[in-house]
Amino acid sequence: MAKDRTLYVCGACGYETAKWMGKCPGCGAWNTLEEQAPRAAAAQAAPAKANKQRPGTGAQAMRLDEIPEESAERAGTGIAELDRVLGGGVVEGSLTLVGGDPGIGKSTLLLQASEHLASGGARVLYVSGEESARQIKMRARRLGAASDNLYILSENAMDEAERRWTELAPDFMVIDSIQTMYRPDMASAPGSVSQVRECASLLMRMAKTTGCAVFLVGHVTKEGAIAGPRVLEHMVDVVLYFEGDHQRQYRILRAVKNRFGSVNEIGLFEMRETGMTPVENPSHLLLSERARNVPGSCVHPAMEGSRPMLVDVQALALQTAYGTPRRTTNGFDAGRLALLLAVLEKRAGIPLLGQDVYVNVAGGLELGEPAADLALCAAVASSVKEVCVPADWAVMGEVGLAGEIRAISQAERRLAECWRLGFHTCVMPRSDARRVHVPEGMRVYGVETLAEALAVLLG
């Protein structure tokens, strides 16, 4: 009788090896190889080989102009911010993955969307492998969900879920969560690399063949990435991430992958007792508690996907008590901050060698675009010189190492948002100021260098 072999499987990429190693040869991650029971390895050996030898579809190659055009039909979820992130609604036969920290609102949002879709006449199947049907009903009562077309199934075996799917023929389906689902013909535990990969592959095939749109809830690791193999994010059509602090009532839903719309689109929600409430005017919300006429504060019109949002960039500079000045940032890249502080000192003459600098983007947003450089420099210089940036001025522009102010993208949309919220003066790159349409009554200062911009802003 042959001796069963023990396999070690990487939790990040699914790489298999006969011996344990500290570093995975497949993806280079450390301490991700997990031992798999010998019986599990033996049970999975034959099905895995059979799957690899599955025959193809037999489709013929076609010229591009011969392929019939089909417009993707979208269904509105009844939640405007969710529809915005999805690109206009749910596409028929799509597979969407929603990830986020525990308790941030993934299940609540999808249950609300299921209720809206079911109320519109669609048949929705909500499969939960974590909660009982009674627990889901308690949440549904709190959210006001009571549609006759919403079906609840508390099950984590994929064969049973597939059987119910075939019986009901739903238009939409929610799996909460993919890490709790398992295939009984595989001996590995739920949440393992092989189980997550096979369950997601089965759901993808069913969604594409039946036209049912499927939402998957995904757990995240302590680093914030979707748990399971990385191939899970490559298989699905849309990947949405929930961001936010549990201590705050606001949540940000961000699209990091979307085959039917733009990426980096965000939706802003407010967590209430009645569920996730969309925030229709995020700029007003982010500036509602802004301190006016205080040094170190500057308003920047940021672009999140296709949406302009006005955010408050704050900086605090004070004499250091240590030999090495501290550089602390929240919502801004630390490496970019160090670069801009060096440019401030070298090109604009702002003394920062003995100053601790603290930077914060109010509202919990992450500013990754270079258009926020000038606003950050203005906030730091304002704090060092104890001179306020005018409260009704907006600032945008990229700062180069030579101190030049470079052009930015979508400057006209940023100006329109500033005008809508009462910011009638803007400092921006001169190249953009010459070519964009400026709203009537708005004053624009076009600057070419950092020193010139600070002279305009701080007098």
C-alpha positions in Angstrom: 0.0 0.0 0.0 1.4 3.4 -1.0 2.2 5.8 1.8 0.1 9.0 1.8 2.1 12.1 1.2 1.7 15.2 3.2 1.3 18.4 1.2 2.0 22.0 2.2 -0.2 24.5 0.4 0.5 28.3 0.3 -2.4 30.3 1.7 -1.7 33.2 -0.6 -1.2 31.7 -4.1 -2.1 28.0 -3.7 1.4 26.7 -4.4 1.9 23.0 -3.4 5.1 21.4 -2.2 6.0 18.2 -0.4 8.1 19.9 2.3 7.6 23.0 4.4 9.6 26.1 3.6 9.6 29.5 5.2 9.3 31.3 1.9 6.8 30.3 -0.8 8.5 29.6 -4.1 5.4 30.6 -6.0 4.6 34.1 -4.7 7.6 34.9 -2.3 5.4 35.3 0.8 6.8 34.2 4.2 5.2 31.8 6.6 2.1 31.1 4.4 2.7 27.3 3.8 0.1 25.2 5.7 0.2 21.5 6.2 -2.7 19.5 4.6 -3.8 16.2 6.0 -2.6 13.1 4.0 -6.2 11.9 3.4 -7.1 15.4 2.1 -4.2 15.3 -0.3 -5.1 11.8 -1.6 -8.7 12.7 -1.9 -8.0 15.8 -4.0 -5.4 14.3 -6.2 -7.7 12.6 -8.7 -10.4 15.4 -9.0 -7.7 18.0 -9.5 -6.2 16.0 -12.4 -9.6 15.5 -13.9 -10.4 19.2 -13.8 -7.2 20.0 -15.6 -8.1 17.7 -18.4 -11.7 19.0 -18.9 -12.5 19.4 -22.6 -12.8 22.9 -24.0 -15.9 24.6 -25.4 -15.2 23.8 -29.0 -15.8 27.4 -30.0 -14.5 28.7 -33.4 -12.3 31.7 -33.8 -14.1 34.7 -35.1 -13.1 38.1 -36.5 -13.8 41.0 -34.3 -16.3 42.5 -36.6 -18.2 39.2 -36.7 -18.9 39.1 -33.0 -22.4 40.2 -32.2 -22.7 43.3 -30.0 -24.6 43.0 -26.8 -25.2 45.8 -24.4 -24.9 44.9 -20.8 -28.3 45.3 -19.0 -28.0 46.9 -15.6 -30.4 46.6 -12.7 -30.6 49.4 -10.1 -30.1 48.3 -6.5 -32.1 51.2 -5.1 -29.0 52.5 -3.4 -27.5 55.4 -5.4 -24.0 55.2 -3.9 -23.8 51.4 -4.6 -25.0 51.9 -8.2 -22.3 54.6 -8.7 -19.5 52.3 -7.5 -20.8 49.4 -9.7 -20.8 51.7 -12.7 -24.5 52.3 -13.0 -26.1 49.1 -11.5 -25.7 45.4 -11.4 -24.9 43.7 -14.7 -26.6 40.5 -15.6 -24.5 37.4 -15.0 -21.8 39.4 -13.1 -19.7 38.1 -10.2 -19.0 40.7 -7.5 -16.7 40.4 -4.5 -17.3 42.6 -1.5 -14.5 42.7 1.1 -13.9 44.6 4.4 -13.2 44.3 8.1 -15.6 42.4 10.3 -18.6 44.5 11.3 -18.1 47.3 8.8 -21.4 46.7 7.1 -21.0 44.3 4.2 -23.9 42.0 5.1 -26.1 44.9 6.0 -25.5 46.7 2.7 -26.1 43.5 0.6 -29.3 42.7 2.5 -30.6 46.2 1.9 -29.7 45.8 -1.8 -31.4 42.4 -1.9 -34.6 43.9 -0.4 -34.7 46.7 -3.0 -34.1 44.3 -5.9 -36.8 41.9 -4.5 -39.3 44.8 -4.1 -38.8 45.6 -7.8 -40.0 42.1 -8.8 -36.7 40.2 -9.0 -36.2 36.9 -7.2 -33.2 37.1 -4.8 -31.6 34.2 -2.9 -29.5 35.1 0.1 -27.2 32.3 1.2 -25.5 32.6 4.6 -23.0 30.2 5.9 -22.3 32.2 9.1 -25.8 33.1 10.4 -29.0 31.3 11.0 -32.2 32.2 9.2 -33.5 33.7 12.5 -30.5 36.0 12.8 -31.0 37.2 9.3 -34.7 37.9 9.9 -33.8 40.0 13.0 -31.5 42.1 10.9 -34.1 42.3 8.1 -36.8 43.5 10.5 -34.4 46.2 11.7 -33.8 47.3 8.1 -37.4 47.1 7.1 -37.0 44.2 4.6 -40.1 42.2 4.1 -40.4 41.3 0.4 -42.0 38.1 -0.7 -39.3 37.6 -3.4 -36.4 37.5 -1.0 -35.5 33.9 0.0 -33.1 33.1 2.8 -31.0 29.9 3.0 -28.7 29.1 5.9 -26.3 26.6 4.3 -22.6 26.3 3.6 -22.5 23.2 1.4 -22.1 24.1 -2.2 -24.0 21.1 -3.5 -27.1 22.1 -1.5 -26.8 25.7 -2.4 -26.6 24.7 -6.1 -29.7 22.5 -5.8 -31.7 25.4 -4.2 -30.4 27.7 -7.0 -31.7 25.3 -9.6 -35.1 25.0 -7.9 -35.6 28.7 -7.4 -33.9 30.1 -10.5 -33.1 33.5 -8.9 -32.2 36.6 -10.7 -29.7 37.7 -8.0 -27.8 35.7 -5.4 -25.7 36.6 -2.3 -23.1 34.3 -0.8 -22.2 35.4 2.8 -19.4 34.4 2.9 -17.3 32.6 0.3 -14.8 31.5 3.0 -17.5 29.5 4.8 -18.7 27.6 1.7 -17.2 24.1 0.9 -17.6 21.3 -1.6 -18.3 17.9 0.2 -16.3 16.0 -2.4 -13.2 17.8 -1.3 -11.7 16.7 2.1 -10.1 20.1 2.9 -11.6 22.4 5.4 -13.8 25.4 4.5 -11.8 28.5 3.9 -8.7 26.7 2.5 -7.1 27.7 -0.7 -8.6 24.8 -2.7 -12.1 25.1 -1.3 -12.3 28.9 -1.9 -10.9 28.5 -5.5 -13.3 25.6 -6.4 -16.4 27.2 -4.9 -15.7 30.5 -6.6 -15.1 28.7 -9.9 -18.4 26.9 -9.6 -20.3 30.1 -8.8 -18.7 31.9 -11.7 -19.7 29.1 -14.2 -23.3 29.1 -12.9 -23.5 32.9 -13.1 -22.3 33.1 -16.7 -24.5 30.2 -17.9 -27.7 31.3 -16.1 -27.4 35.1 -16.2 -27.8 35.3 -12.4 -25.8 38.1 -10.8 -23.9 36.9 -7.8 -22.5 38.8 -4.9 -19.7 37.2 -2.8 -18.8 38.5 0.7 -15.1 38.0 1.4 -13.2 37.9 4.7 -10.0 39.9 5.0 -6.7 39.2 6.6 -5.0 41.3 9.3 -3.2 43.1 6.5 -6.5 44.1 4.9 -6.3 41.8 1.8 -9.1 39.4 0.8 -8.4 36.0 2.5 -7.8 33.0 0.3 -5.9 32.7 -3.0 -5.2 35.8 -5.0 -6.8 34.2 -8.0 -10.2 34.9 -6.4 -9.9 38.6 -7.2 -8.8 37.7 -10.7 -11.8 35.4 -11.3 -14.6 37.9 -10.3 -15.8 40.8 -12.5 -15.9 43.5 -9.7 -14.0 43.8 -6.5 -15.3 46.3 -3.9 -13.6 47.2 -0.6 -15.2 48.7 2.4 -13.0 51.2 4.2 -13.6 53.1 7.4 -13.0 53.3 11.1 -15.3 51.4 13.5 -15.2 54.4 15.8 -16.8 56.6 13.1 -20.2 56.3 11.5 -19.0 56.9 7.9 -18.0 54.1 5.5 -16.3 54.3 2.1 -17.0 51.7 -0.5 -14.3 51.7 -3.2 -14.1 49.8 -6.5 -10.6 48.4 -7.1 -11.6 46.3 -10.1 -14.6 46.8 -12.4 -15.0 45.2 -15.8 -18.1 47.2 -16.4 -17.1 50.7 -15.1 -14.3 52.9 -13.8 -12.0 51.8 -11.0 -11.3 53.9 -7.9 -14.9 55.0 -7.8 -16.1 55.5 -4.3 -19.4 55.6 -2.5 -19.9 57.2 0.9 -22.3 55.7 3.5 -23.4 56.6 7.0 -24.0 53.8 9.4 -27.4 54.2 11.2 -29.8 52.0 13.1 -31.8 51.6 10.0 -28.8 50.4 7.9 -26.3 52.0 5.5 -27.6 55.4 4.4 -26.0 56.9 1.3 -24.3 60.4 1.7 -25.3 62.4 -1.4 -23.1 65.4 -0.8 -19.7 64.2 0.6 -17.9 67.5 0.1 -20.3 69.3 2.5 -20.0 66.5 5.0 -16.2 66.5 5.0 -16.1 70.3 5.4 -18.9 70.7 7.9 -16.7 70.6 11.0 -13.7 72.4 9.5 -12.0 75.0 11.7 -11.8 78.4 9.9 -9.0 81.0 10.2 -6.6 78.5 11.8 -3.0 78.2 10.5 -2.3 74.8 9.0 -5.6 74.2 7.2 -6.1 74.1 3.4 -9.0 72.9 1.2 -8.2 70.7 -1.8 -10.6 69.5 -4.5 -9.7 65.8 -4.7 -10.9 63.4 -7.4 -12.1 60.0 -6.3 -12.9 58.1 -9.5 -15.2 60.4 -11.5 -16.4 62.4 -8.4 -14.7 65.6 -7.2 -14.7 66.0 -3.4 -13.5 68.9 -1.3 -11.3 67.7 1.6 -9.5 69.6 4.4 -5.8 69.0 4.4 -4.3 69.8 7.9 -0.7 70.2 9.0 0.9 71.0 12.3 4.5 72.0 12.7 6.3 72.7 16.0 9.8 72.8 17.4 11.1 69.3 17.9 12.1 68.0 21.4 14.3 65.2 19.9 17.5 65.1 17.8 15.6 63.8 14.8 12.4 65.6 13.7 9.3 63.4 13.5 7.2 63.1 10.4 3.7 61.6 11.1 1.0 61.4 8.4 -2.6 60.1 8.3 -4.2 59.8 4.9 -1.1 60.9 2.9 1.9 58.8 1.7 4.9 59.1 4.1 7.5 59.0 1.4 5.7 61.7 -0.6 5.5 63.8 2.5 9.3 63.6 3.1 9.9 64.6 -0.6 7.6 67.6 -0.4 9.1 68.8 2.9 12.6 68.7 1.2 11.2 70.8 -1.7 9.6 73.3 0.7 12.9 73.8 2.5 15.1 73.9 -0.6 13.0 75.8 -3.1 10.7 77.9 -0.9 13.0 78.7 2.1 10.6 77.2 4.7 12.8 76.1 7.7 11.8 72.6 8.6 15.1 71.1 9.9 14.2 71.4 13.5 10.4 71.0 13.1 8.1 68.1 13.9 5.5 67.9 11.1 2.1 66.2 11.5 -0.2 65.8 8.5 -3.9 64.7 8.6 -6.5 64.4 5.9 -9.8 65.0 7.6 -12.6 62.5 7.2 -10.4 59.4 6.9 -9.8 59.7 3.2 -6.6 58.6 1.5 -5.0 61.1 -0.9 -2.8 59.3 -3.4 -3.0 61.7 -6.3 -0.1 64.2 -6.9 -2.7 67.0 -7.3 -2.8 67.3 -3.5 0.9 68.3 -3.3 0.4 72.0 -3.4 -2.4 71.9 -0.8 -0.1 69.9 1.6 2.8 72.4 1.1 0.5 75.3 1.7 -0.8 73.7 4.9 2.7 73.1 6.2 4.0 76.5 5.3 0.9 78.1 6.9 1.5 76.3 10.2 5.2 77.2 10.2 4.6 80.9 9.5 1.5 81.1 11.6 -0.4 82.7 8.7 -3.9 81.4 7.7 -4.8 80.4 4.1 -8.0 82.2 3.3 -10.9 80.1 4.4 -12.8 80.3 1.0 -9.8 79.5 -1.2 -9.1 76.1 -2.8 -5.7 74.8 -3.7 -4.6 72.2 -6.3 -1.4 71.3 -8.2 1.5 68.9 -8.4 4.9 70.0 -7.1 8.1 68.9 -8.8 11.5 68.5 -7.3 12.6 71.8 -8.9 9.7 73.6 -7.2 7.7 73.9 -10.4 3.9 73.5 -10.3 2.7 70.9 -12.9 -0.6 70.4 -14.6 -3.2 68.1 -13.1 -6.1 66.0 -14.5 -9.8 67.0 -14.6 -9.1 70.6 -13.4 -12.4 71.9 -14.8 -14.5 69.4 -12.8 -12.6 70.4 -9.7 -13.3 74.1 -10.3 -17.0 73.4 -10.8 -17.2 71.6 -7.4 -15.4 74.5 -5.7 -17.8 77.0 -7.2 -20.8 74.9 -6.1 -19.7 74.8 -2.5 -18.9 78.5 -2.3 -15.2 78.5 -2.9 -14.8 81.4 -5.4 -11.0 81.6 -5.4 -8.6 78.9 -6.5 -4.8 78.6 -6.8 -3.9 76.1 -9.5 -1.2 75.4 -12.2 -0.9 78.2 -14.7 -1.0 75.8 -17.6 -4.4 74.5 -16.4 -5.7 78.0 -15.7 -5.1 79.1 -19.3 -7.1 76.3 -20.9 -10.0 75.4 -18.6 -13.4 77.1 -18.5 -13.6 79.1 -15.3 -17.1 79.6 -13.9 -18.4 83.2 -14.1 -17.5 85.2 -11.0 -14.7 82.8 -9.9 -11.2 84.1 -9.5 -8.3 81.8 -10.4 -4.6 82.4 -9.7 -2.3 80.5 -12.1 1.1 79.8 -10.6 4.3 78.3 -12.0 6.5 77.8 -8.9 6.0 76.8 -5.3 7.4 80.1 -4.1 5.0 82.0 -6.2 2.0 79.9 -4.9 3.0 80.5 -1.3 3.4 84.2 -1.9 -0.2 84.3 -3.2 -1.6 82.2 -0.5 0.3 83.6 2.5 1.0 87.1 1.4 
